[in-house]
Amino acid sequence: MIKKELHSHTTFCDGNNTPEEMVKAAIEKGFLTLGFSGHSYTFFDERYCMSKAGTRQYKEEIARLKEKYKSDIEILCGTEQDYYSDMPTEGYDYVIGSVHYMKAGDRYIPVDETPDILISAAKKHFGGDMIELCRRYYETVADVAAKTGADIIGHFDLITKFNENGALFDTNDERYIHAWRQSADRLLKTGAVFEINTGAIARGYRTAPYPAPDIITYLKERGATFILSGDAHSTDGIGYRFEDYEYLLD
């Protein structure tokens, strides 16, 4: 089984466990590498991300743990850089580039907070057209590697978090397919790695990883490379169900 986890969050942002608790759990699970990817500071929404002061403390704590546990596990210090974050990324071992918000006028709309927020945003900013909202989301995702310098593309189709069984929109709509394919084509040119992310399964929102199977197939056919990611917000999430989805890497 894959024994490398690069997408994890701690009490420095919206995670439930301290970095050291995460390290101990990863060692207990037999992981060889644990990468931390604290949410980068976003000035317009400080609820979920690392503060500026917290970012400095985060780097110091991960460095301490790297040294303390160097004989037990490889520890990497990364960041999950939101598209709209202006925090520097120099000095990290890697960067996950993610889109957690869409911008409409001067408003930042979270895409993974509640379904009601998306429905309301579609009505207010996109004439009630959820597919148009999705198109705007994928338009932003297309630029995430260029904007953040990402090594890894985080949860490519996060916009589908609340869309089990087509609850919000039809993913077979030709406009939807065209939107994500355009985004994927641009990102493929960057050489960034795409994650197969099991985090929403662990938290009960989805029954399959991000991205959707048809997107994975499309990316594979065009030479994309992938990693498995638990998007762990607790010790339980480290490597969540990697054994069930390792076949998707082939």
BAKE-481584 format. One record per residue (C-alpha): residue number from 1; x, y, z. Coordinates in Angstrom, 1 decimal, padded with zeros to 4 digits. Each point is the difference from the previous one (the first is absolute). Example, Ala and Ser with C-alpha at 12.3 -4.5 7.8 and 13.67 -1.06 7.14 Angstrom:
<rs>
   pos        u        v        w
     1    012.3   -004.5    007.8
     2    001.4    003.4   -000.7
</rs>
This chain:
<rs>
   pos        u        v        w
     1    000.0    000.0    000.0
     2    001.0    003.6   -000.6
     3    001.8    001.3    003.1
     4    000.4    003.6   -000.9
     5   -002.5    002.7    001.1
     6    000.6    003.6   -001.2
     7   -003.4    001.7    000.8
     8   -000.5    000.5    003.7
     9   -001.3    002.7    002.3
    10    000.5    000.7    003.7
    11   -001.1    002.3    002.7
    12    002.1    002.8   -001.7
    13   -003.0    000.3   -002.4
    14   -003.2   -002.0   -000.1
    15    001.3   -003.4    001.1
    16   -001.0   -001.8    003.2
    17    003.5   -001.3    001.1
    18    003.4    001.5    000.7
    19    002.8   -000.6   -002.4
    20    001.7   -002.3    002.5
    21   -003.2   -002.1    000.4
    22   -000.2   -000.3   -003.8
    23    003.6   -001.1   -000.1
    24   -000.5   -002.7    002.6
    25   -003.1   -001.3   -001.7
    26    001.8   -000.2   -003.4
    27    002.8   -001.9    001.6
    28   -002.5   -002.4    001.6
    29   -001.6   -000.5   -003.3
    30    003.3   -000.9   -001.6
    31    000.3    003.1   -002.2
    32    003.5    000.8   -001.4
    33   -000.8    003.6   -000.8
    34   -002.3    002.6    001.5
    35   -000.4    003.4   -001.6
    36   -001.7    002.9    001.7
    37   -002.0    002.4   -002.1
    38   -001.4    002.7    002.2
    39   -002.6    002.3   -001.7
    40    001.7    003.2   -001.1
    41   -001.3    003.2    001.5
    42   -002.9    001.7   -001.8
    43   -000.6    003.6    001.2
    44   -003.7   -000.1   -000.9
    45   -000.8   -003.2    002.0
    46    002.1   -000.8    003.1
    47   -002.3   -002.7    001.4
    48    001.8   -003.1   -001.5
    49    003.5    001.0   -000.9
    50    003.3    000.6    001.7
    51    000.5    003.5    001.3
    52    003.1    001.9   -001.0
    53    001.6   -000.5    003.4
    54   -001.3   -003.6    000.0
    55    001.7   -000.6   -003.3
    56    003.4    000.8    001.5
    57   -000.7   -002.2    003.0
    58   -001.2   -002.8   -002.3
    59    003.3    000.0   -001.9
    60    002.0   -000.1    003.2
    61   -002.1   -002.8    001.4
    62    000.3   -002.2   -003.1
    63    003.8    000.7   -000.1
    64    000.1   -001.2    003.7
    65   -001.9   -003.2   -000.8
    66    002.1   -000.7   -003.1
    67    003.0   -000.2    002.3
    68   -001.6   -001.8    002.9
    69   -001.5   -002.8   -002.2
    70    002.6   -000.2   -002.7
    71    000.8   -003.6    000.8
    72   -003.7   -001.0   -000.1
    73   -001.6    001.8   -002.9
    74    000.8    002.6   -002.7
    75   -001.9    003.2    000.8
    76   -000.6    002.7   -002.6
    77   -001.1    003.6    000.5
    78   -002.4    001.1   -002.7
    79   -003.0    002.3   -000.4
    80   -003.4   -000.1   -001.6
    81    000.1    003.3   -001.8
    82   -003.4    001.4   -000.8
    83   -000.4    001.7   -003.3
    84   -000.8    003.3    001.7
    85    002.7   -000.2    002.6
    86    002.9    002.5   -000.2
    87    002.3   -001.8    002.4
    88    003.5   -000.8   -001.4
    89    000.7   -003.7   -000.7
    90    003.8    000.1    000.0
    91    001.6   -002.4    002.4
    92   -002.7   -002.7    000.0
    93    000.8   -003.5   -001.1
    94   -003.0    000.0   -002.3
    95   -003.1    002.0   -000.8
    96   -003.6   -001.3   -000.5
    97   -001.9    002.4   -002.1
    98   -003.7    000.1    000.8
    99   -003.1    002.1   -000.8
   100   -002.3    000.3    003.1
   101   -001.7    003.3   -001.2
   102   -001.5    001.6   -003.1
   103    000.1    003.7   -000.4
   104   -003.2    001.8   -001.1
   105    000.5    003.8    000.1
   106    001.6    000.7    003.3
   107   -001.4   -003.1    001.7
   108    001.9   -003.2    000.7
   109   -002.3   -002.9   -000.2
   110    001.1   -003.2    001.8
   111   -000.7   -003.0   -002.2
   112    000.3   -002.7    002.6
   113   -001.8    001.4    003.1
   114   -003.7   -000.8   -000.5
   115   -002.3   -000.8   -003.0
   116   -002.2    003.0    000.9
   117    002.9    002.4   -000.6
   118    000.4   -001.4   -003.5
   119   -003.7    000.2   -000.8
   120   -000.2    003.5    001.3
   121    003.1    001.0   -002.0
   122   -001.4   -001.4   -003.2
   123   -003.2    001.9    000.5
   124    001.7    003.3    000.9
   125    002.9    000.0   -002.4
   126   -000.7   -002.5   -002.8
   127   -003.7    000.3   -000.8
   128   -000.8   -003.2    001.9
   129    002.2   -002.0   -002.4
   130    002.1   -002.5    002.1
   131    001.9   -001.0   -003.1
   132    001.1    003.5   -000.6
   133    001.2    000.1    003.6
   134    002.0   -003.2   -000.7
   135    001.4    001.5   -003.1
   136    001.3    003.0    001.9
   137    001.5   -002.4    002.6
   138    001.9   -002.0   -002.6
   139    001.2    003.1   -001.7
   140    001.7    000.9    003.3
   141    001.3   -003.5    000.5
   142    001.6    000.1   -003.4
   143    002.3    002.7    001.2
   144    000.8   -001.4    003.5
   145    003.4   -001.5   -000.9
   146    001.1    003.2   -001.7
   147   -001.3    002.2    002.9
   148    001.3   -002.1    002.9
   149    003.0   -001.8   -001.5
   150   -001.6   -003.3    001.0
   151    001.8   -003.3   -000.1
   152   -003.3   -001.8    000.7
   153   -003.6    000.9   -001.1
   154   -002.3   -000.3    002.9
   155   -003.5   -001.5   -000.3
   156   -000.5    001.0   -003.6
   157   -003.8   -000.2    000.0
   158   -000.7    001.2    003.6
   159   -003.1    001.8   -001.4
   160   -001.7   -003.4    000.0
   161    000.4   -000.5    003.8
   162   -003.8    000.3    000.6
   163   -001.1   -001.5   -003.3
   164   -000.4   -003.6    000.8
   165   -002.6   -001.5   -002.4
   166   -000.3    003.3   -001.8
   167   -001.4    001.9    002.9
   168    001.0    003.4   -001.3
   169    000.8   -000.5   -003.7
   170    000.5   -002.5   -002.8
   171    003.6   -001.0   -000.5
   172   -001.0   -001.4   -003.4
   173   -001.0    003.4   -001.3
   174    002.2    000.8   -003.0
   175    000.8    003.4    001.3
   176    001.2   -001.5    003.3
   177    002.2   -002.5   -001.9
   178    001.4    002.6   -002.2
   179    000.9    002.2    003.0
   180    001.9   -002.6    001.9
   181    001.8   -001.3   -003.2
   182    001.2    003.5   -000.8
   183    001.3    000.3    003.5
   184    001.7   -003.4   -000.1
   185    001.6    000.7   -003.3
   186    001.6    003.2    001.3
   187    001.2   -001.7    003.2
   188    001.4   -003.0   -001.9
   189    002.5    002.4   -001.7
   190    001.5    001.0    003.3
   191    001.1   -003.5    000.9
   192   -001.5    000.3    003.5
   193   -001.1   -003.2    001.7
   194   -003.7   -000.6    000.6
   195   -001.2   -001.4    003.4
   196   -002.5   -002.7    000.3
   197   -001.6    001.3    003.2
   198   -001.9   -002.1    002.5
   199   -000.7    002.7    002.5
   200   -003.6    000.6   -000.8
   201   -000.7   -003.7    000.3
   202    001.5    000.0    003.5
   203   -002.2    002.9    001.0
   204   -003.2   -001.5   -001.5
   205   -000.6    002.4   -002.9
   206    000.9   -002.3   -002.9
   207    000.1   -003.7   -000.9
   208    002.9    000.3   -002.4
   209    003.2    002.0    000.0
   210    000.7    003.2   -001.8
   211    000.2    000.2   -002.9
   212   -002.9   -001.9   -001.5
   213    000.8   -003.2   -002.0
   214   -000.6    001.6   -003.4
   215    002.4    002.8    000.9
   216    002.7   -002.5    001.2
   217   -000.4   -001.9   -003.3
   218    000.3    003.2   -002.1
   219    003.1    001.1    001.9
   220    001.6   -003.5   -000.2
   221   -000.5   -000.2   -003.7
   222    001.9    003.3   -000.4
   223    003.0   -001.0    002.2
   224   -000.9    001.4    003.4
   225    001.7   -001.4    003.1
   226   -001.8   -000.4    003.3
   227    000.6   -000.4    003.7
   228   -002.5   -001.3    002.6
   229   -000.9    002.5    002.7
   230   -002.1   -000.3    003.2
   231   -000.4    003.7    000.4
   232    000.2   -001.0    003.7
   233   -001.5    002.4    002.5
   234    000.5   -002.5    002.8
   235    002.1   -003.0    000.7
   236   -002.7   -002.3   -001.3
   237    000.2    001.7   -003.4
   238    003.7   -000.8   -000.6
   239    000.1   -002.4   -003.0
   240   -003.8   -000.4    000.1
   241   -000.9   -003.0   -002.1
   242    003.1    000.2   -002.1
   243   -000.2   -003.8   -000.4
   244   -003.4    000.3   -001.7
   245    001.2    002.6   -002.6
   246    003.6   -000.9   -000.6
   247   -001.1   -001.6   -003.3
   248   -000.9    003.4   -001.4
   249    003.7    000.9   -000.1
   250    000.7   -002.7   -002.6
</rs>
